[in-house]
């Protein structure tokens, strides 16, 4: 009798742990969304792998520019301009994809960077009440790429952009997920 009770308790614990492990990407995405909605930059930044995110964006932008570079090989000035443009893109990604910038954007609720330092920090505003979702608001889809990577995207948006634009989360630890890539539309 004790063996059956122990086996049942063990099976229940394994099912609970397995369920938590399976649904952990959903919980991480929800937590990231709540941090962004609340303007909690500290919690948001804990769930983002900034070095991987920067490399991902640089690689995608370089891949987008590369076909144009092949066409410009016969004109040295065009090739020089394209090379300088790629260097500027790399520096821009390095400058904008940082925790400090994200913290500032979440605090100010805007996505436009400023070059000057603020003289005085604005007083924190309470989060605005959430409006009812619009009738045309799309649901996000989660697809497991493998055991340690998932991508979150809008199916309708993929049809419009012509590619799988979305957010890629990578497992770090047992059930912790971090945003490590933003897939840009083609």
N, C-alpha and C positions, 0 to 999 in steps of 0.2 A: 504494500500500500504506500509506504514512504517512497519507494523507488518510482512509482507512477506519479506521485505528487511532485517529486523532484524533477522528473522528466517533463511533466506538463509545465512546471514553472520555468524550467530552462528553455523549453520550446517557445513559451510566451515571451520571455526576455529576448531570445534570438529574433523572433518576428518583430518585436518593437524596435530593436536596434537596426534590423534590416530595413524596416519601414522608414525610420529616421534617416538612414544612410541614403535610401532611394529618393526621398523627398527633400533632402537637404539643399539641392540647387534651387528649388522653388522658395524655400525659406530664405536663402541668401539673396535672391533677387528681390523678394519682398522687403527684406531688411534694407537693401540698397535703395529701393524706391522710397521707403519711409524716411530714410536719412535725407534723401534729396528733397522730398516734400517738406520736411521739417527744417531744412537748412542746416542740418547737423553735419558739418564738414568733417569733423573728427571721425565720426562713425563711418561716413562715406569713404574717407581716405583709407581707413583700415581694410576696406574690402576691394581696393584697387591696387593692382600690381603695376605701378607707374613705369618702371624700366621696360617691362614686356609690352606695355601699351605704346610707349614711344617707339620702340623698335618695330612693332606691328604697323603703326601709321607711316613710319619712314619707308618701310619696305613696300607698302601698298602705293605710296605716292611715287616712289622710284619706279616701280613697275608700270605705273600709269604714264610716266614721262619717257620711259625707255624706247617705246616704238617711235616717238617723235625724234629722239636723238639719232636713230639710225637714218632717218630721212634727211637730217641736217648735216651729215658728214661732209658733203661737198662744199658747204659754206662755212668757213672757219669762224666767222663772227656769230652766226646763228648757233653753232655748236658751243662757242664760248658763253653766249647768253643762256643757253639751256643748262650748261654746267653750273653757272652762277645761280640760276634759278633753283636748281636742285640743292645747292648748298644753302640757299636762303630758306627753302622749305625745311631742310633738316634742322637749321637753327630755330626756325619758327616753332616746329614741333617740340624741340627741346625746351623752348621758353614757355610754351603754353600748356604743355601736358606735365604739370607739376602740382603737387598737393597745395602749395600756397595759392596758385591761380584758381584751382577748383574751390578752395575754401572761400576765396574772395567772391567768386561768381555765385556760390550758394548763399553767401551772406548778403550780397547785393541783389540776388535774384535776377541776374542778367548775364549774358554771355559775351559782352564786349570787353576786351582787355583794355586797361589804361596803363600808360607808361609812367605817370607820376605817382609817387607814393601818397596815400591819403594823409591829410594833416591831422585829422581827428577821426577816430573810428565811429561810425554811425551807431546810434543806440539800436540794440536788437529789437526787431519788430516781431510781434506775435505772428505765427503763420496765418495766412489768410484762410478763411473758411473754404472748404472744398465745395465746389459747385457740383451739381449732378453731372454725371458723364454725358457727353454729347451723344446724340443718337447715332452719329456716324463714327464714334470712337471705335478703334480696332482692338481686338484682343491680341495679346502677344502669344507666340508659340514657342515652346521649348523643345529642342531636338538634341538628343545625346549623340555626340560625335564618337565618343568612346567612353570608357569607364571614368576618365578624369577630365573630360571636356564636354561642355554643352554650349549650344548657341541659342540665343533668344532673338526672335525676329517677328516682324509682322508679315503674315502671308500675303496680304493685299499689297503691301509696300514692295515686296519682292517682285511681284508681277509688274509693277510700275518701273522699278529701277533696273530690271533685267538681270539681277543677281542677288545672291543671298546676303543682303545688308543686314547687319545685326550686331549683337554683343556676344562675345565669347567669354565664358567663365571657365577657369581651370581649378581643379580641386587642389587644395593645399592642406594636407592633414586628412583626418578621417572623414569629416563632413563639413569642412570649411571650403568656401568657394571664393575666388577673387576674379574680378574683371581684369582680363589680360589682353583683350584685343577688341577693337571696334572694326567690324568689316564694313568698308565703305562701298556704296553702290558702284557698279562698273560704269 
